[in-house]
């Protein structure tokens, strides 16, 4: 049973409509600066504090000093848990790696929430969390709010965008998985090789789950697909279990949650 919870992109506990300071990598995600997208990120820290029975420790990580001040106010909202709440200001990847290396994972179990707005989570962070064999992970993956927008149909994305995808997926193999190479004639004088996208959102989702499954004991095969009111995909909400002992009960709980939200599953 997990005794600690970590929210690595905690925000302020509550996200206010119109909080444009949340937008990162703005030039990549124009068109997703909308209330519905932000609504999916609301209140994971508060939700954790509302769980009963409570965790033994709550760690909230947030880059913004101002939002850290707001997080500190949760102590007053949850006075019986005030002494259990720890707020750290800084980069989520750096703070999580430090947290992982400071624990005895033979004695520690934790639930970690990674719910960034964009593509801030590094693969090395996921790899380190999986290596603990003591962390269960909820990961909000920016499927439509990030990756699919970078995967151009007619050609691989520009180098900077490729590097962002590689940093998040931890390998350059995604390009050969997502793009096919073919030849076309050029005025009948010869052939030029071209690359075009050969994957849709389902293919990207399946690839992500395989990758996460390489570093965690088990990944639930049916993540939530979170959409906006126009039925456009925004995020995948994925669950991964850290160890064999806890996998069976954890998956049963997640399956129950999936049944409640059955209409949002990407794979039936």
C-alpha positions as CSV (number, residue, x, y, z in Angstrom):
1,X,0.0,0.0,0.0
2,X,1.4,3.4,-0.9
3,X,2.1,5.7,2.0
4,X,3.3,8.8,0.1
5,X,1.9,10.9,-2.8
6,X,3.8,13.2,-5.0
7,X,2.3,15.8,-7.4
8,X,5.1,17.0,-9.5
9,X,3.2,19.8,-11.4
10,X,1.0,20.9,-8.5
11,X,0.1,24.3,-9.8
12,X,-1.7,26.2,-7.1
13,X,-4.0,23.4,-6.1
14,X,-6.7,25.0,-8.1
15,X,-6.4,26.4,-11.6
16,X,-8.3,29.6,-12.2
17,X,-9.8,30.2,-15.6
18,X,-7.6,32.4,-17.7
19,X,-4.4,31.6,-15.8
20,X,-2.2,32.1,-18.9
21,X,1.0,31.7,-16.9
22,X,0.4,27.9,-17.2
23,X,1.2,28.0,-20.9
24,X,4.6,26.7,-21.7
25,X,6.2,26.0,-25.1
26,X,3.6,28.5,-26.3
27,X,4.8,28.5,-29.9
28,X,4.1,24.8,-30.2
29,X,0.7,24.6,-28.6
30,X,-1.2,27.6,-30.0
31,X,-4.8,26.6,-30.2
32,X,-4.8,24.7,-26.9
33,X,-4.8,27.8,-24.7
34,X,-8.3,27.1,-23.7
35,X,-10.3,26.6,-20.5
36,X,-11.2,23.0,-21.3
37,X,-7.6,22.0,-21.6
38,X,-6.8,23.6,-18.3
39,X,-9.7,22.0,-16.6
40,X,-8.1,18.6,-17.0
41,X,-5.2,19.9,-14.9
42,X,-7.3,21.2,-12.0
43,X,-6.8,20.2,-8.4
44,X,-4.8,16.9,-8.4
45,X,-3.1,18.1,-5.2
46,X,-6.5,18.8,-3.6
47,X,-7.8,15.5,-4.8
48,X,-4.9,13.7,-3.1
49,X,-5.6,15.5,0.2
50,X,-9.2,14.5,0.0
51,X,-8.4,10.8,-0.2
52,X,-9.4,8.9,3.0
53,X,-7.6,7.2,4.6
54,X,-4.8,9.8,4.2
55,X,-1.3,9.3,3.0
56,X,1.6,9.7,5.4
57,X,3.2,12.4,3.4
58,X,2.3,14.8,0.6
59,X,5.0,16.3,-1.6
60,X,3.9,19.1,-4.0
61,X,6.4,20.3,-6.6
62,X,5.9,23.5,-8.5
63,X,8.2,25.7,-10.5
64,X,6.4,29.0,-9.9
65,X,7.1,30.7,-6.6
66,X,3.7,32.4,-6.6
67,X,1.9,29.1,-7.0
68,X,4.0,27.6,-4.3
69,X,2.6,30.3,-1.9
70,X,-0.9,29.2,-2.9
71,X,0.0,25.6,-2.3
72,X,1.2,26.5,1.2
73,X,-2.4,27.7,1.9
74,X,-3.6,24.2,1.6
75,X,-2.3,23.6,5.1
76,X,-5.1,25.8,6.4
77,X,-7.7,24.2,4.2
78,X,-6.6,20.7,5.5
79,X,-5.5,21.5,9.1
80,X,-5.4,17.8,10.2
81,X,-2.9,17.1,7.4
82,X,-0.9,20.4,7.6
83,X,2.2,18.7,9.1
84,X,2.2,16.1,6.4
85,X,2.3,18.6,3.5
86,X,5.7,19.6,1.9
87,X,6.0,22.1,-0.9
88,X,9.1,22.4,-3.0
89,X,9.7,25.1,-5.6
90,X,11.8,24.1,-8.6
91,X,12.0,22.0,-11.8
92,X,9.9,18.9,-11.5
93,X,12.4,16.6,-13.2
94,X,15.2,17.7,-11.0
95,X,13.2,17.6,-7.8
96,X,11.8,14.1,-8.6
97,X,15.3,12.7,-9.3
98,X,16.5,14.1,-6.0
99,X,13.5,12.6,-4.2
100,X,14.0,9.2,-5.8
101,X,17.7,9.0,-4.8
102,X,17.0,10.1,-1.2
103,X,14.6,7.2,-0.4
104,X,15.1,3.6,0.7
105,X,12.8,1.9,-1.8
106,X,12.9,-1.4,0.1
107,X,10.7,0.4,2.7
108,X,8.9,3.1,0.7
109,X,5.8,3.0,-1.5
110,X,4.4,6.1,-3.3
111,X,1.9,7.3,-5.9
112,X,3.3,9.9,-8.2
113,X,1.1,12.2,-10.4
114,X,2.8,13.7,-13.5
115,X,0.3,16.1,-15.0
116,X,2.1,18.7,-17.0
117,X,0.4,21.1,-19.4
118,X,2.8,20.2,-22.2
119,X,5.9,18.1,-22.8
120,X,7.9,18.9,-19.7
121,X,8.4,15.4,-18.4
122,X,11.8,13.8,-19.3
123,X,12.1,10.1,-20.1
124,X,15.0,9.9,-17.6
125,X,12.5,10.9,-14.9
126,X,10.1,8.1,-15.9
127,X,13.0,5.7,-16.0
128,X,14.1,6.6,-12.5
129,X,10.6,6.3,-11.1
130,X,10.2,2.9,-12.6
131,X,13.5,1.7,-11.3
132,X,12.4,2.2,-7.7
133,X,9.9,-0.6,-8.0
134,X,8.0,1.2,-5.3
135,X,6.2,3.9,-7.3
136,X,2.8,3.7,-8.9
137,X,2.4,6.3,-11.6
138,X,-0.4,8.4,-13.0
139,X,0.9,10.1,-16.2
140,X,-0.9,12.8,-18.2
141,X,0.5,12.5,-21.6
142,X,0.0,15.4,-24.1
143,X,-1.3,13.4,-27.0
144,X,-3.3,16.0,-28.9
145,X,-2.1,18.9,-26.8
146,X,1.5,18.3,-27.8
147,X,2.9,15.3,-29.7
148,X,0.3,14.9,-32.5
149,X,0.7,18.6,-33.3
150,X,4.4,18.1,-33.8
151,X,4.1,15.0,-36.0
152,X,3.7,16.6,-39.4
153,X,2.0,14.5,-42.0
154,X,4.2,15.2,-45.0
155,X,7.6,15.1,-43.3
156,X,9.3,14.5,-39.9
157,X,9.2,17.5,-37.6
158,X,11.9,20.1,-37.4
159,X,15.0,19.2,-35.4
160,X,14.0,21.2,-32.3
161,X,10.6,19.4,-32.2
162,X,12.3,16.1,-32.8
163,X,14.5,16.7,-29.8
164,X,11.5,17.5,-27.6
165,X,9.8,14.2,-28.6
166,X,13.0,12.2,-28.1
167,X,13.5,13.8,-24.6
168,X,10.0,12.7,-23.6
169,X,10.1,9.2,-25.2
170,X,13.7,8.5,-24.4
171,X,14.7,7.2,-27.9
172,X,15.0,8.3,-31.5
173,X,13.3,5.1,-32.6
174,X,9.9,6.9,-32.6
175,X,10.8,8.3,-36.0
176,X,11.0,5.0,-37.8
177,X,7.9,3.9,-35.9
178,X,5.9,6.9,-36.9
179,X,7.1,7.6,-40.4
180,X,7.4,5.5,-43.5
181,X,9.9,6.1,-46.3
182,X,8.9,5.9,-49.9
183,X,10.1,7.2,-53.3
184,X,8.6,9.6,-55.7
185,X,9.6,10.6,-59.2
186,X,10.9,14.0,-59.9
187,X,9.9,15.0,-63.5
188,X,10.7,11.5,-64.6
189,X,14.4,12.0,-64.0
190,X,14.8,9.8,-60.9
191,X,13.5,9.0,-57.5
192,X,13.6,11.0,-54.3
193,X,13.0,9.5,-50.9
194,X,10.3,11.1,-48.8
195,X,9.0,10.4,-45.3
196,X,5.4,10.7,-44.4
197,X,3.6,10.1,-41.1
198,X,2.2,6.5,-40.9
199,X,0.6,6.6,-37.5
200,X,-2.5,8.1,-35.9
201,X,-3.2,8.9,-32.3
202,X,-3.9,5.3,-31.4
203,X,-0.5,4.2,-32.8
204,X,1.2,6.9,-30.8
205,X,-0.7,5.9,-27.7
206,X,0.3,2.2,-28.1
207,X,3.9,3.2,-28.6
208,X,3.9,5.2,-25.4
209,X,2.4,2.4,-23.4
210,X,5.0,0.0,-24.7
211,X,7.8,2.4,-23.7
212,X,6.4,3.0,-20.2
213,X,6.0,-0.8,-19.9
214,X,9.8,-1.2,-20.4
215,X,10.5,0.7,-17.2
216,X,7.4,-0.2,-15.0
217,X,6.2,-3.6,-14.0
218,X,2.8,-3.3,-15.6
219,X,0.9,-0.6,-17.5
220,X,-2.9,-0.5,-17.7
221,X,-3.7,-1.1,-21.4
222,X,-6.7,1.2,-21.5
223,X,-5.7,4.8,-20.7
224,X,-8.3,7.6,-20.5
225,X,-8.6,9.7,-23.6
226,X,-9.4,13.2,-22.6
227,X,-11.1,15.3,-25.2
228,X,-12.4,18.8,-25.6
229,X,-16.0,19.8,-26.5
230,X,-15.0,19.6,-30.2
231,X,-14.1,15.9,-29.7
232,X,-10.4,16.6,-30.3
233,X,-8.0,14.6,-28.2
234,X,-6.0,16.5,-25.6
235,X,-4.4,14.0,-23.2
236,X,-4.0,10.4,-22.3
237,X,-4.3,9.6,-18.6
238,X,-2.1,6.5,-18.1
239,X,-1.5,4.3,-15.1
240,X,1.6,2.2,-14.5
241,X,2.4,-0.1,-11.5
242,X,5.8,-0.3,-10.0
243,X,6.0,-3.9,-8.6
244,X,4.6,-7.3,-8.9
245,X,3.2,-7.5,-5.3
246,X,1.0,-4.5,-5.7
247,X,0.0,-4.9,-9.4
248,X,-3.1,-7.1,-9.0
249,X,-4.9,-4.9,-6.4
250,X,-3.8,-1.7,-8.2
251,X,-5.1,-2.9,-11.6
252,X,-8.4,-3.9,-10.1
253,X,-8.9,-0.4,-8.7
254,X,-7.9,1.2,-11.9
255,X,-10.2,-1.1,-13.9
256,X,-13.1,0.0,-11.6
257,X,-12.2,3.6,-12.4
258,X,-12.1,2.8,-16.1
259,X,-15.6,1.3,-16.0
260,X,-16.9,4.5,-14.4
261,X,-15.3,6.5,-17.2
262,X,-15.8,3.9,-19.9
263,X,-16.8,6.4,-22.6
264,X,-13.4,8.0,-22.4
265,X,-11.2,5.0,-23.0
266,X,-9.1,5.1,-26.1
267,X,-9.1,1.3,-26.4
268,X,-12.2,-0.7,-25.8
